[in-house]
Amino acid sequence: MAQFHKHLIIRAEIKKPAVDPTYVSEMWMPNLIDRIGMKTLMGPYATYCDVPGNRGLTAVTIIETSHIAMHIWDEESPAMMQLDVYTCGPLDPYDVVAAIQEFEPVLVEMKYLDREQNLVEIPMP
């Protein structure tokens, strides 16, 4: 298998933040992994932190080609989501953007990096 070393970083402001670790680990994250054509090696794991000032959900999965990590802080409105997908396999960033639509984003910012030799930003069409 050819290695591609792609890294998608998403920052989104969302109206419907996930708060249920079971839903995220058993439904949302596996659906994302299927959508982007990856294979799970460990996880998904998700937990909810109820510490004031840092309240929200964190989820991670080790995929065959690297990792996926999501953090949601839900104390503000809109809530903040940070999503990180690193893969050595092929990736269509818009498949990931489609997967976060259920959280009703009001703002989505992303950087797509090629990390093969250096950190080179890939222009988004």
N, C-alpha and C positions, 0 to 999 in steps of 0.2 A: 504494500500500500504506500502510495506517495504521501509524504507529510507536507502539510500546507502552512501550519503555524499561524492561524488566524485568531484574532482576539476581538470580540465584540463587547463594547462597554455601553450600557444604556443607563441613562438617568431619566426617570419619568416622574411626573407629578400625576397622581391618580386619585380618582374620586371614590373607588371601592377597593380599599386595601384588603388583602388577604389577612385574616387573623386566626385561621384554623390550621394548625400544623398538620393535622391528619389529612385534610383536604389537599394541602399543597404537596405533601410527601406521597400520597396515594393516588392523586388524580392529576393535579396541575403539572407538576414536574415530570411525571412519566409521559403525559401527553406532549409536553414540550420536547422531550427527548425523542419521542416517536416522530414528531413533526419535522425535526431537523435531521432525522435519519441517523441518530447516534445510538450507542449501546451502553447501558448502565453496567458498571463494574461494582460499585458500592452505593448504597443509599437508594433513593433519596432520604435525606434526613432533614427534619424541620423542627423548629422549636419557637416558642413565643417568649419574649422577654417582657416582664411587666414592671421594670425599673423606670420610674418617672424620669423623663428626659432622654430615655433611650428605649422607649416602649415600641415593640413591634416584632415582626416575624423575620427569622433567618432560615434559609434553606440551602443545602448544598448537595451535590451529587458528583461522584467521581464517574466520569464517562470513559469509555475505552480510549478515547483520544485526548482526554484531559479532564476538565471540570466545568461545572456550572455553579454559580453562587448568586443568591438573591437575598437582598436585605430590604425590608419595608419598615419605615418609621411612620406610625399612624397617629401620633399625637397632634399633628398639624392638619389643616384642611386647605388644599389637598394634601394627601399623604405623599411621602417620598419613597420611590423605589429605585434601588441601584441593582442592576443585573449585569452579571459578568459571565460571558460564555467564551471559553478558550478551547480551541480544538486544533488538532493536527489533521483533521479531515475537512472535506469541503463543507461550506456553510453559506446559506442564503440568509443574510441578516433580516430580510423582510419576513421570513418564517418566524423568527423570534418576535419581531414587532407584532405580528398577527396574534401570537400567543398571549401577549399582555393586554390585548384589547378588552378582555373580560373585566379587567380592573379599571376600566373607563379612564384611560389617560387623557389629561387635558394638555399635557406638554410631554413630548418625547425628544430627547437629545441623544445622539449616539455617535460614537467613534468606532470605526472599523479599522483594525490595524493588521498589517502583515508583519509578523515578527520573525520571519525566516532568517534574515541577515541583520536587519536593524529594525527600529520601530518606525514603520512607514505607514502613514494613513492612506487607506484605500478610499478614493472618492465614491460617494454613494450616488447612484443614478436617480 
